[in-house]
Amino acid sequence: MIIVTGATGLLGRQIVERLLTRVPAGQVGVSVRDPGKAQAFADQGVRVRRGDFAEAATLAHAFEGATQVLIVSIDALGEEAVRRHRAAIDAAVAAGARRVLYTSHMAAGASSHFQACRDHAATEEALRKCGVPFTSLRNGFYAANAVRLLAQAMRSDHLVLPADGPVSWTSHEDLADAAAAVLAGEGRFDGPTPPLTAAEALTFDDVARIAGEVTGRTVTRVVAPDDAFRRQLTEHGVPDEYAGHLLGMFAAARAGEFATVDPTLATLLGHAPTPLSAVVRKDLATV
């Protein structure tokens, strides 16, 4: 049985939906903190069990009978994130899974400027030591984050952000399709995958231009000094830790950490990845 964690989240849900087009529902299980939110999957014949990375006993039950476990990374930072990912890895191994998969990030590395990439690197190290084959899906940067950062620009027509660098913005839908393909084709990748990215890397100058083309308005890109940007965030109630995390993203982009473009995602999909312009066009109305 293929187990997917976090199956009621934005990425996990789409992975399961796409996996169900490739394998019978009876071969799929989900591990979720609130089984009630996964009723739609249960109605299709998917095994739904409660699993919480902070409660090892629940994971033993949720992962029972697993042949593969896909651990969808949690929305946390630092040691907390790594500790919970390790708990899930240990539970997958204890359940007898013959492969553990994990949603990592392009540029995962211990020396990254971006805290999330350092956390992913630490989790990948735990995977290397877990004793069973693993696959680390090195996902491109979520295009949804670029759309989120456009929210303020749509109110003022000014995209005010720190200096950045090119980023391979990649859609959740494409990454979900790729994860489902890897799960259905067990053993297709051993260890970290190549970066799973869209076909181009874009700066926020490009993002502003795209937003203008989509909306018919002039969106001006304004570079804000890092200190001023951080101060503005904290003055508006953003926790200092998160403000620092966001600035780390821009520092990593400036260092070229997210500029790689790789054909692997297109190969898995069987078609060109979704361009950022299409994501912006679809999602901009929701920000």
N, C-alpha and C positions, 0 to 999 in steps of 0.2 A: 504493500500500500504506500502511496505517495502522500506524505503529510506536508501541508503548507501552514506555517504559523502566520499570525497577523492577518487572517483572511477577511477581516471586516474593514481593514485599512484601505487607503486609496490604491496602493500597489498590490497588496496581497489579494484583495478582492478580484482585481482584473486578472491576476495570474491564474487564480482558480477558474474564473470564467473561461479563459482561453485554454486551460488544461482540459476542461470538460469537452472541448471540441476535438481533443486528440485521444483521450482515454476514457473508458467507461466510468461513470460516477462511482460505482462500487469499488473502484481502485483508488479513490481519492478520499483523504481525510483532512479536516482542518482543525487547527488548534487555536482557539480564540478565548479571550478573557470573558466575553459575554456571549454564550451560545445562542441566546435569544436573537442577537443581531445577525446570526448566520442561518436563520430559519429557511431563507430562500434556497440555500445550498442543501440543507437537510431535505427539503421537499423534492429535490432532484436526485436524492439517493446518496449524497455525500455524507460520510460519517463526520458528525460534529461533536467535538468534545472540548471541555474547558481546559485551557492550558495557560499558565501564567509563569513567565520566566523567573519570577520571584518566589515561586512555590514549586519545589522540585517534585513533590508528590503528584501534582496535577499534570506535570509534563510526562511522567512515567505512564499515566493513564492515557493522555492525549496522543503519545507517540507509540503506543502499543501496536505491535505488528508492522512497524514501518520498514519499508525497504529503502526509501529515500526520505529525508527530511529537508525541506527548504526553510531555513531560518531567515525570515524577513527582518532586517535590522530595525531596532526600536528607535523611537524619537527621544534620545537621551544623549548626554555628553560625558566624556571622560571615563573614569573608572566604573561608574554605575553602568554605563552602556556595555563596557567590556565584560564586567562581571556577569551581567545577565545573559549576554551572548554566550559566554563560557558555560553557564548553567544549561542553556539550551543545547549546546554542542555535547556536553557530557550526557544529558538525558537521551539525545538521539543515539549516541554510541551505546549506552546502556540498554536501549530498546532493541538493539540489534540491527540498526540501519546499516546498509552496506555502502551508502554514500550520504554525506552531509553537504548541503549546498547553502550558500549564504549570499545575501544581496549586499555587496560591497560597493566600492566607488572607484571610478577612475582616479589615478594618482594616489591611491592608498599608499601611505609610507610613513615611517616613523619620524621623518624630518619635514613633513608637510607643514606649510603655514596654516593649514586648515585643521581645526581640532577633529572634525568628523573623519578626515582621512587618516589621522593618527589613530583614532579609535578603530577604524576598519583594519588598519595594519596590525594592531594588537589582536583583534579577533582572528585575522588570517593566521597569525602565529599560533593561536590556540588550535585552529583547524589543522595546521601542519603537524601538531603534536598529538592529535586526538586518536590516532591509530587506525583510522579507516580512510578510504579515498574521499577527497572533498573537491568541490567546485566552488570557486569564489566568483560571483558574477560582478565584474567591475563596471557598474553602470555609469553611463554618462550623466552629467549634471542635469537634474530634472528641469525641463523647460517650464514647468509650473511655477518654479521659483522666480524665473524672469518675469512671468506674468504678474506674480504677486508684487514684485518690486515696481511694477508699472502703476500700481493702484494710486499712489500719490501723484504721479505724473498726469494721470487722467483727470485729476481734480484741478491741477494748476498748469498743465501743459509744459511742465519742467521736470525732467528726470534728474533729480539731485542725488548723486551717489559718489562714493570715493572713486579714485582712479582705478581702472580695472585692466584686464587683458582679455584675449579671446577665450571663449568658453564653448564647448561642444554641447549646446543645449539639446536635450533628448527627451522625447515624450514618454510619459508613463505607459501609454498604450503600447508603444513599440517595445519597451523594456519588459512589459508583461508578456507580450507575444514571444519574446526571446527566451524568457525564463521557462515558459510552458514548453517551448521546443526543446530546450536542454533537458528538462525533466522527462519528457516523453522519449527522448533519445539518450537514455541513461549512459553515462560514460563518455559523452561527446567531448567533454573538456575535463582534464585533470588539473587541479590547482587553479590559480587565477586565470580567468579568461583574458584575451586582449580587451582593451577598452571598448565597451559597447556604446558607440556614439552615433550621433547624427552625422550628416555628410559635410558639415561646415562648422567652423568655430567663429563666433561672433562676439564683438564687444558691445558695451551698452550704447555706444554711438550707433551701432547697427540696430540694436533693439529699439532705440528711440525712433530711428528712421522707419522701421517696420511698423511700429505703433502708429506713426503718422500716416503711413500708406493705408493701414487697415481702417483708421478712423476718419481720415480726411482732414485731420488737424495737424498743426505744426507742433511737434513735441521736441523741445530743446534739451539736449544733454548738458548738464552742469556738473562740473567736477567739484566735489566738496572735500576739504582737507579731512584726513582721518579723525583728528581730534575733535573737530567741529561736528562731524557726523556722529561720532560716539556720544558727544555731549547732548546733541539733539535727541538721540534715541533715549538716553537715560532720563532726560528732562520730560519725555513723554511716557515715562513709566516702564520702558523696556529694561529688564534686569541687566546689570552690568556684564554678567557672564555671557548672556546671549548677544549683547552688543559687541563684545570682544570676539565672539564666534563669527558674527557676520563680517566684522572687519578682517578676520582671518581669511574668509572666503575671497575678499578683494585682494588681499596680499598674495594669496596663492594664485589668483588669476593673473596678477601683474607678473608673477614669477613664471608664468607659462604652464602651470600645473594642469590646467584644464583645456589646453589648446589642441591636444591630440585628436586627430580624426582617423578612424580606423574602419575598414570595410566589413568587419566581422558581424556587426548588427545587421547590415543589409543582407549578408549571406544567410543568417538565421531566419530573417523575415521573408526572404525571397523577393524583396522589392526595396526600393529606396526608402530610408527612414523619413518620418514626417518632418518637414522643415519647421523652424520656429514660427515662421509667418502663419502657418496653418494652425498651430497651437494658439498663437495670439488671437487670430481671427475667431477661433472657436470659444476661447475662454475669457477674452477680455471683458465681455459683458458681465461676467460673474464677479469681477474684482471690485 
